[in-house]
Amino acid sequence: MKPVQPNEALAAVVGSSPLPRTELTKKLWAYIKKNALQDKKVKTNINADDKLKVVFGGKKTVTMFEMTKLVSNNLVK
């Protein structure tokens, strides 16, 4: 896959170097699991910490499906 470039907000979570979207997703999930950000009751929800809240456009909680779209908005075109 063609590498994508994270913007500054997303780079704070996954690093600043260009990487394939699959690797970006893996790093994002590793961050979510490491910081226990997956909702305990509703497993499809992600509870944002300060870094992810910036990526999520200020939202405190997003669904996994919504997260994909919001992450795409944080890629340098």
N, C-alpha and C positions, 0 to 999 in steps of 0.2 A: 504494500500500500504506500501511496505517496505520503511523505511526512507532512504534518501540519504544525504550525507555529502558535503556541499558546501566547495570549496577551499577558500583560503584567499580573493581572489578578489571578489568572489560572496558573501562571508560572509559579506563584507562591505555594501552590499545592502540588503540582506535578513536575516542576523544574522548567527551566527556560529554553532548553534545546529542542529543536524540531523533532517530532517523533510520530510514527504511524498512529492513526486513530485507535487502533487496537491496543497499542502500548499505553496511550493516553488513558484509555478506559481502565486498563489494569492498574495503573498508578493511582487513578482517582479512587477506585474501589479499595485499594490497599490503604489509602489515606482514611477513607470512611471507616473501614474495619479497625484500623489501628487506633482511631480516636473514638470508637464506639458511637458513630453518628447515625447508624441505621436505627430507626424507631423500634423499640422493643415489642410494642403491641401490633403496629401496622407495619409489617416488614417491607412494604413497597415504598415507605416514606423515608426520606433522608432529612435529619435535623441538622441544619447548618451551624457550624461554629463561625467565628469571626472571618476567617479566610474564605470559607465557602459561601457565606452570606453575600460577599462582594461578587463572587462568580454567579450566584443565583439571583442577582439583581435586587438584593435587599430582602429576599424572602427568607423566613425563618425555617420553613419546612416545604419540601417539594417531593413529588413522586419520582420514582425512577425514570418514568417516561418523560416527565417534564424536565428532569435533569439533563437528558441527552440534548434537548433543544437549547437549554440555557448554556450548556458547555459549548455548543457550536457557536453561540453568540460571542464567545470569548476566544475565538481563533482569529489570528491576524490573516486578513485576506490577501 
